[in-house]
Amino acid sequence: MWIDLDKLDRRRFLRGTAAALALPCFESFGSLRREHPKRLVCAYQPDGVPMPLPDDPAYEDWSWFPHGSGRDFRLTKCLEPLAPLRDRMTVLSGLSHPRVRAVHGHSNADQFLTGADTGARDDYKNSISLDQEYAARVGHETRFASLVMSTDGGTGTARGAHTLSFDRQGRAIPAAHKPKQIFDALFVTSDEDAARRLALDESALDDLLEDARALRKSLSSHDRASLDDYLDAVRATEHQVQKAKRWVNVPLPKVADHDLQLEVGPEDSRNYLQAMFGLMFLALQTDSTRVVTYQIGRENSVGISDYLSRAIGFPLAHQLSHETKNPGGWKNFGVYCRFLSEELHRFLDKLAATPEAGGDGHMLDNTLVLFGSASSAFHLSRNYPLLLFGGDNMGFEHGRYLNYAGANVFGGSWSGGTEPWQREFDYEDQPLSNLYVRMLQRLGVDAEAFADSTGALADI
């Protein structure tokens, strides 16, 4: 049955999209295809990376950062699976967010894409994330303004996020984590079902707004501000409804055999990561969205993402970062990082091998992929390990290791006492937001600043 949504009252859609508040990444689907769309993908690895000191025998093979600098660098075994894409990759060190450098590394995933002062305790306030800043510029061109994913799903907690994405008010955007549900939302859900969901329970949000107006008169100024923040979300939902009306009768894209195991969870680690990265690829290939985030794991071993290390024979991923002082500890941690590099390469290789629809070149030429973590050495909120891929048609110059840390690289095992993040440092990293400004500019956004940036990173 065809449903003419333009004849349905707005209130029907508002009530129907109450559920969409829990999944704003599914606000829309599909494609208004144009030549050479510019895409952004951001992925996050928790718990830092192996950083043995130079006098440690493990340094040669299992230090995450390459040896050398500039174009003369050698990848260790941690990043070796990415070697085929060396000329389309930039490794960066010596970047971090200034406001949280003195905060425990496990508290910092929340601000990886925002640069906000989320602090170590007490009051918590975040800001818009890099992906959502870009989605605000291009999201109207696709059914999904963005696709927000994580292994653990939802939002998590303050300083324990399960999502990389935050809206302009700093509210966490829930992440999707079940491959079958993501696939169905992208490619299976019928137009008729979508229309019916939008049309359910027509009066609920109108009643809420009427009650809110009455309630506001009796609230304190502080509580009025809180209510206004909530109503901002309601107004955002109204905007999503109007967009949904434009798309709901447009057929969903058809995909060829995807060869993904969709009924899989993180316990089957390799197949799960391949499903999640595969869904990211399909969403981009069909132009269902041009903005994707994926938090591979939550910090501090809380959540099912800690099971991912089972793919290479270890019970818990976070545990590996604590056991580097044990015999073979650096290698074990490095083998896990190598596993993540393998799956990242599988995704990137698909982008690099897939021709652009209606244009020259391949998808990776027009897709900018950021991979990294908000800590490096044990719980250290500095010198973030960062990889940038693709975007060749945007003017990026790859094939280099940009080491802004120089010789100021902390590492070594932690054996108790003062942790690295608690120590005094006589140098400062460059603001990571400087890289974000450059990324936004190359993506076509007229940006002069982002978060606490001091300018655009010039070398890239």
C-alpha positions in Angstrom: 0.0 0.0 0.0 1.3 3.5 -0.9 1.1 6.0 1.8 1.1 9.7 0.9 3.0 11.2 3.8 2.5 14.7 2.7 -1.2 14.3 3.7 -0.4 13.0 7.1 -0.4 15.4 10.0 3.0 16.4 11.4 2.0 15.2 14.8 1.8 11.6 13.6 5.4 11.8 12.5 6.5 13.4 15.7 5.1 10.5 17.8 6.4 8.0 15.3 9.9 9.3 15.6 10.0 9.1 19.4 11.9 5.9 18.9 14.3 7.6 16.5 15.5 9.7 19.5 17.2 6.5 20.6 18.7 5.9 17.2 19.4 9.2 15.5 22.0 7.6 13.3 19.0 6.0 11.5 17.3 9.2 10.7 17.5 8.5 7.0 18.8 6.3 4.3 19.8 6.2 0.7 21.2 8.3 -2.1 21.0 11.5 -4.0 24.1 10.6 -6.0 26.5 13.1 -7.3 29.9 12.9 -8.8 32.8 12.4 -6.3 31.0 12.7 -2.9 33.5 13.4 -0.1 33.2 10.9 2.8 34.5 10.7 6.3 35.1 7.6 8.4 36.4 7.7 12.0 37.3 4.5 14.0 38.6 4.2 17.5 40.8 1.7 19.3 40.7 1.7 23.1 43.4 1.1 25.7 46.3 2.7 23.9 49.1 0.8 22.0 52.3 -1.0 22.7 55.2 1.4 23.4 58.3 -0.6 24.6 61.4 1.6 25.2 64.3 1.5 22.7 66.4 -0.6 25.0 63.7 -3.3 25.2 64.1 -6.3 22.8 60.5 -5.9 21.8 61.0 -2.4 20.5 62.1 -3.4 17.0 59.0 -5.5 16.2 56.2 -4.5 18.6 56.4 -0.7 19.1 53.2 0.6 17.5 54.8 3.8 16.1 57.0 3.3 13.1 60.8 3.6 13.2 62.2 6.5 11.3 60.3 9.6 10.1 59.1 11.5 7.1 59.1 9.2 4.0 61.9 7.1 5.5 60.1 5.0 8.0 59.5 1.3 8.7 56.3 -0.2 10.0 56.6 -2.7 12.8 54.5 -5.9 13.0 51.7 -3.9 14.7 50.9 -2.0 11.5 52.6 -4.3 8.9 49.2 -5.5 7.5 48.7 -1.9 6.3 51.9 -1.8 4.3 50.1 -2.3 0.9 48.5 1.1 1.6 51.7 2.8 2.7 51.5 5.4 0.0 47.9 6.3 0.9 48.5 6.5 4.6 50.0 9.0 7.1 51.1 8.0 10.6 51.0 10.9 13.1 52.4 11.2 16.6 52.7 14.1 19.0 49.0 15.2 18.8 46.5 15.2 21.6 43.7 17.3 23.1 45.2 19.9 25.5 42.2 20.1 27.8 42.4 16.4 28.9 46.1 15.7 28.9 46.2 15.4 32.7 43.2 13.0 32.7 43.4 9.2 32.9 43.4 7.7 29.4 40.4 5.5 30.1 38.3 8.6 30.6 39.0 10.1 27.2 37.2 8.2 24.4 34.3 10.7 24.9 36.4 13.6 23.6 38.4 11.9 20.9 36.3 13.6 18.1 35.2 16.6 20.2 38.3 18.0 22.0 36.0 19.1 24.8 37.1 19.5 28.5 35.2 16.4 29.7 37.3 16.4 32.9 38.1 13.6 35.3 35.1 13.8 37.6 32.1 15.9 38.7 30.4 18.1 36.1 30.5 16.7 32.6 29.9 18.7 29.4 30.8 17.6 25.9 30.6 19.4 22.5 29.9 18.5 18.9 32.1 15.8 17.4 34.1 16.0 14.1 31.8 13.6 12.3 28.7 15.5 13.2 30.2 18.8 12.2 30.7 17.3 8.8 27.3 15.6 8.8 25.7 19.0 9.4 27.1 20.1 6.0 26.4 17.0 3.9 23.8 14.9 5.8 20.8 16.4 3.9 22.1 14.8 0.7 21.7 11.2 1.9 19.2 9.2 3.8 21.5 8.6 6.7 23.0 11.9 7.9 25.6 9.7 9.6 26.0 6.1 10.6 27.1 5.8 14.3 28.3 2.3 15.3 30.2 0.7 18.2 30.8 -2.8 19.4 29.1 -2.2 22.7 26.2 -0.1 21.4 24.1 2.7 23.0 25.8 5.7 24.6 27.6 4.3 27.6 28.2 6.6 30.5 30.0 10.0 31.0 33.7 9.3 30.5 32.8 5.8 29.5 31.2 6.4 26.2 30.0 3.6 23.8 29.9 6.2 21.0 32.3 8.6 19.3 29.5 10.9 18.1 28.0 13.9 19.9 25.5 16.5 18.7 25.9 20.2 18.7 24.7 20.4 22.3 27.2 17.8 23.4 24.7 15.0 23.8 25.9 11.5 23.0 24.4 9.9 19.9 23.6 6.2 20.5 25.6 3.8 18.5 24.2 0.7 16.7 26.0 -2.6 17.3 23.9 -5.5 16.0 24.9 -6.2 12.4 21.6 -7.8 11.4 19.6 -4.7 12.6 22.0 -2.3 10.9 21.7 -4.2 7.6 17.9 -4.4 7.8 17.6 -0.7 8.5 19.8 0.1 5.5 18.6 -2.4 3.0 15.6 -4.4 4.1 13.0 -2.4 6.0 10.0 -1.9 3.7 8.8 1.6 2.7 5.3 0.7 4.0 6.6 -0.3 7.4 8.7 2.8 7.7 5.7 5.0 6.9 3.6 3.2 9.4 6.2 3.7 12.1 6.4 7.4 11.3 2.6 7.7 11.6 2.1 6.0 15.0 0.5 7.7 18.0 -0.1 11.1 16.6 -0.6 13.1 19.8 2.2 12.1 22.2 4.8 14.8 21.4 2.3 17.5 21.0 1.0 16.7 24.5 4.5 16.7 25.8 5.2 20.1 24.3 2.0 21.6 25.7 2.9 20.2 29.2 6.4 21.5 28.9 5.1 25.1 28.2 2.9 24.9 31.2 5.7 23.4 33.4 8.2 26.0 32.3 6.4 28.8 34.2 7.0 27.1 37.5 10.6 26.2 37.1 13.8 27.8 38.3 16.2 29.4 35.8 18.5 26.4 36.1 15.7 23.9 35.5 14.4 26.0 32.6 17.8 25.7 31.0 17.6 22.0 31.4 14.1 21.9 29.9 15.3 24.0 27.0 18.1 21.5 26.3 15.5 18.8 26.2 13.3 20.7 23.9 16.2 21.3 21.6 16.2 17.5 21.1 12.5 17.6 20.3 13.0 20.3 17.7 15.8 18.2 16.2 13.4 15.3 16.0 10.9 17.5 14.1 13.6 18.3 11.6 14.3 14.6 11.2 10.6 14.0 10.6 10.6 16.5 7.8 13.6 14.8 6.2 12.0 11.3 6.7 8.9 12.4 4.8 11.1 13.2 1.8 12.7 9.7 1.8 10.2 7.2 3.1 8.8 6.4 -0.4 12.1 6.3 -2.1 13.1 2.7 -2.6 15.9 1.4 -0.5 19.2 0.5 -2.3 19.8 -3.0 -3.5 23.0 -4.7 -2.6 24.6 -7.7 -4.2 25.6 -10.8 -2.2 27.4 -9.2 0.7 29.0 -12.4 2.2 28.6 -11.0 5.7 27.7 -13.1 8.8 25.1 -10.8 10.2 23.9 -13.1 13.1 27.2 -12.7 14.9 28.4 -11.1 18.1 31.8 -9.9 19.5 32.4 -13.4 20.9 33.1 -14.5 17.3 35.5 -11.6 17.0 36.9 -11.7 13.5 33.6 -12.4 11.8 32.0 -9.6 13.9 34.6 -7.0 12.9 34.3 -8.1 9.3 30.5 -7.7 9.5 30.8 -4.2 11.0 33.4 -3.0 8.6 31.5 -4.6 5.8 28.4 -2.7 6.7 30.4 0.5 6.8 31.6 -0.3 3.3 28.1 -1.1 2.0 26.6 2.1 3.5 29.3 4.2 1.8 29.1 2.3 -1.5 25.4 2.7 -1.8 25.7 6.4 -0.8 23.3 5.7 2.1 25.6 8.0 4.1 28.9 9.8 3.7 29.7 10.0 7.4 30.5 6.9 9.6 32.0 6.4 13.1 32.9 3.1 14.7 34.1 2.7 18.2 35.8 -0.7 18.2 35.8 -0.9 22.0 34.9 0.9 25.1 37.8 2.0 27.4 38.7 0.1 30.6 37.4 -3.4 29.8 33.8 -2.5 30.5 31.6 -4.1 27.8 31.4 -6.9 25.3 34.1 -5.3 23.2 36.7 -6.7 25.6 36.0 -10.1 24.0 37.5 -9.1 20.6 41.0 -10.4 21.5 39.6 -13.9 21.5 40.1 -13.9 17.7 43.9 -14.3 18.4 43.6 -16.5 21.4 43.5 -14.1 24.4 40.6 -13.9 26.8 40.3 -10.1 27.3 41.7 -7.2 25.2 42.2 -4.7 28.0 44.2 -7.2 30.1 46.9 -7.2 27.4 47.7 -3.5 28.0 48.3 -4.3 31.7 50.5 -7.4 31.2 53.3 -5.9 29.1 55.6 -6.3 32.0 55.2 -10.1 31.8 57.4 -12.2 29.4 56.1 -11.9 25.9 53.7 -9.1 27.1 54.6 -6.6 24.4 54.2 -9.2 21.7 50.8 -10.3 23.0 49.5 -6.7 23.0 51.1 -6.1 19.6 49.5 -9.2 18.1 46.1 -7.8 19.1 46.9 -4.5 17.5 48.0 -6.4 14.4 44.7 -8.2 14.3 42.9 -4.8 14.3 45.2 -3.6 11.5 44.3 -6.7 9.4 40.6 -6.0 9.6 41.1 -2.2 9.0 43.1 -3.1 5.9 40.4 -5.4 4.7 38.0 -2.4 4.8 40.4 0.0 3.3 41.3 -2.4 0.5 37.6 -2.7 -0.5 37.4 1.1 -0.8 40.7 1.2 -2.8 39.5 -1.5 -5.2 35.9 -0.2 -5.8 35.5 2.3 -8.7 33.5 5.4 -8.0 30.0 5.3 -9.4 29.7 7.8 -12.2 33.3 9.1 -12.0 37.0 8.3 -12.3 39.1 6.8 -9.6 38.1 4.6 -6.6 36.2 5.1 -3.4 39.2 5.6 -1.2 40.3 8.6 -3.4 37.2 10.4 -2.0 37.0 8.9 1.5 39.0 10.2 4.4 39.6 7.5 7.1 40.9 8.4 10.6 41.9 5.6 12.9 43.3 6.2 16.4 43.0 6.2 20.2 42.9 8.9 22.9 45.8 7.3 24.8 49.1 5.9 23.8 51.4 4.4 26.5 49.8 3.0 29.6 46.8 5.3 30.4 48.7 8.3 29.0 46.4 10.9 27.4 49.1 12.3 25.2 50.8 11.4 21.9 47.7 9.8 20.5 48.4 7.0 18.0 46.8 8.2 14.7 46.5 6.9 11.2 45.0 8.9 8.3 44.1 7.2 5.0 42.7 8.2 1.6 41.3 11.4 0.4 43.8 11.6 -2.4 41.3 13.7 -4.5 41.1 16.1 -1.6 44.8 17.1 -1.8 46.3 15.0 1.0 50.0 14.1 0.7 50.5 10.6 2.2 53.3 8.1 2.5 54.8 9.8 5.6 55.3 9.4 9.3 54.7 12.9 10.8 56.4 12.7 14.2 55.5 15.9 16.1 56.6 14.3 19.3 60.2 14.0 18.2 62.3 12.3 20.9 59.6 13.0 23.5 58.0 9.6 23.3 57.0 8.0 26.6 56.8 4.3 26.9 57.7 1.2 28.9 55.8 -1.1 31.1 54.0 0.1 34.2 54.9 -1.8 37.4 53.0 0.2 40.0 53.3 3.7 41.6 52.8 6.9 39.6 51.2 6.3 36.3 52.4 8.0 33.1 49.3 10.3 32.9 50.1 11.7 36.4 53.6 12.8 35.6 55.0 16.2 34.8 56.0 16.9 31.2 58.4 19.5 29.9 56.9 19.6 26.3 53.4 19.8 24.9 51.8 18.0 22.0 50.2 19.9 19.2 46.4 20.2 19.4 44.7 17.4 17.6 42.0 19.8 16.7 44.4 21.4 14.3 44.3 18.2 12.3 40.5 18.2 12.4 40.4 21.8 11.0 42.6 20.6 8.1 40.4 17.6 7.6 37.2 19.7 7.5 38.8 22.1 5.0 39.8 19.3 2.7 36.3 17.8 3.0 35.0 21.1 1.6 33.9 22.8 4.9 34.7 26.5 5.3 36.3 25.9 8.8 38.8 28.2 10.4 38.6 26.5 13.9 37.3 23.5 15.7 37.2 23.0 19.5 40.5 24.3 20.9 42.4 24.5 17.6 45.1 27.1 17.1 45.0 26.8 13.3 45.1 24.2 10.6 47.8 21.5 10.6 50.0 22.7 7.8 52.1 19.6 6.9 49.2 17.4 5.7 
